[in-house]
Amino acid sequence: MIYIELQAWEQRKFGEIINERREKTKVENEEILLSSAIDGMYLNSELFSHFRGTSNIGYLKIRKNDMILSAQNLHLGNCNINKRFEYGIISPAYKVYSLVDVDADFMHAWIKKGTTKQFFEKATTEGASVCRKNIEWGTLYNQKMDIPIYSEQQKIGTFFQCLDNTIALHQCKYLN
């Protein structure tokens, strides 16, 4: 059992804990093509039977523990920490960020909690239709969130990662 002794959390602007990276591919198929969905990161081939573009030159390079935001579906919760793949490429329709002084497992747990979708929704305006919303990036980056010190982030992130692993193990046992 993991015990967590909490200290005071501090409010930080969302934009202070992320650093956008726009490292683009220069050659075709430089890395494996990935997709970000509401429930996680996938090989593009796991979600689609084909590549929908003519080229992946200019796609964004991502690394393990990067944060990926969907500029089109952020209000629906399409934000992920890449916990699954060491490297890959993703459509330039996404935004890719490295985390700044924030534990990746902690951020993964924060992203997947229910109230985070509301956090993202506050930074959107209605777009071309009710289903499409535009992100006001300045508003998003200036929104504040509560964050513990790094050592507590690690404990919290480890706790939720263990919980996710336990759930996955029991799901596998149940399905087999």
N, C-alpha and C positions, 0 to 999 in steps of 0.2 A: 504494500500500500504506500502511496506517495502522499506525504503531508506537506501542505503549503502554508507557510506563515506569511501572510500578506503584509506588505508595506504600502504606504500611500502611493497611489498611482498618479501620474502626471498627465495633463492634457497636452497633446501635441497636434499640430496641424498634419493632416494626412499627407500633404506635399512634402513635409519634412522627413518622412520615414521611407520615401521612395525616390528613386533616381531613374528617370526615363532613359532607356537605351534604344537607339535606332540603328543598330548594327545590321546591315543588309547583305544578302547573298549577292555574289558577283558572278557565280557560275551556276548552271542548272544542277539541281539535286545535290547541293552542297552538304546538306544534312537531311535527316528524315523529316517528312512533312507531318506536322501535328495539327490538331484542332482543339480548341477550348470549348467545352460545353458546360452547361450549368452544373452538372454533377462531376466534372473533373476534366483532366487532360487525356487525350486519346491520340493514337495514330490516326491520321486522316483516313486510312484504309479501314479502320474499325467502324467509322461512322458513315463513310461514303464508298460506293462501289467504284468510283472513278475520281480523278483529279479534275476539278471543274474549270481550271484555267488553262492557258496555252503554255505558260512558263512560270517557274517559281523564282526567277531572277528578281531581286529586289524585295524578296520576302525577309521578314525579320528573324534574326537568330535569337534563340532563347537557350538558357542554361537551367540546370537544376536549381530550384529555389527562387527562380524569377517569379514575379507577379505578372499575370496576363489579364488585362482588362479588355472586354469587348465594348468597343465604342458604340455598337448598335444594340446590344442586349444587356448593358450593365444594370439597368433598372430592373431586369428580370433575375439578376443574380449571377450573370455570366462573368465571374471573376475567379481566378484560380492562382494558386501557388503551384508551380510545376514541381511536384514531388516525385514524379514517375520517370522522367527522362533526363539523362545527363546533358544532352544537346538535342537541338532540333530547329526547325524553321516553322514559321507561322505566317499567315496572311498579314499583309501590312494594314488590314482593316482593324487589327488589334493594336493595343499599346503594350509595350514590354517595359518592366521596371525591375531594377535590382533593389533589394531592401537595404535600408540604411539604419544600422544599429537596432534591428528588429529580428527576432528569431523567426525562421520560416515556419516552424510547426505552430508557433503561437499565432502568426498571421493567418495560417491556413484555418485554424480553429475560429478565429475572428471572422474571416470571410464567410465561413459556412454557417454562422449563427443567423437566426431569423431576422434580427434587428439590423443587420448589416445591409440587407436589401433596402431598408428604409433610409439608411445612411446614404446610399448611392442615389436613391430616388429623389432625395432633397436637392441634388445637384443636376436635375434634369428639367427640361421644359418640353412641352408637347411638340412633336415634329410634324412630319407630313401626314400622319394619321395618329389615331389614339394608341395604336400598338407601337409606333416608333417614337422614340424620345431623343432629344438632343442633349448631350452632356455639356454643361457649363463647366469647363475644366477649371477655371479660376475658383469657382464656388467649391468644386470638389476638393481641390488642393488646400483651400483655406478652412474646410470643415475640421473641427477638432474631435479627437477621440482620446479616450483614456487608455494609457499604456503603463504597465508596471516596469520596474527596472529590469535589465536584461536577464539577470539570473532567475528572476521570477517568471519571465516570459518563457525561458527554457523549461522550467518545471511545469508550467501550465501546458505548454506545447507537447511535452513528453507525456503528460497525463492523457491528453486528448488523443495523441497518436496511439498510445497503448489501448485506450478505449476503442478507437477505430479498428485496430488490429484484432481485438477480442471479438468485436461484432462480426468482422469479416470471417474469422475462424468459425464462429457459431453458425453463420450463414452457410458456409461450406459444408459443415457437418449436417446441417438441416437438409440441404439440397442433395447430399449424397446418401 
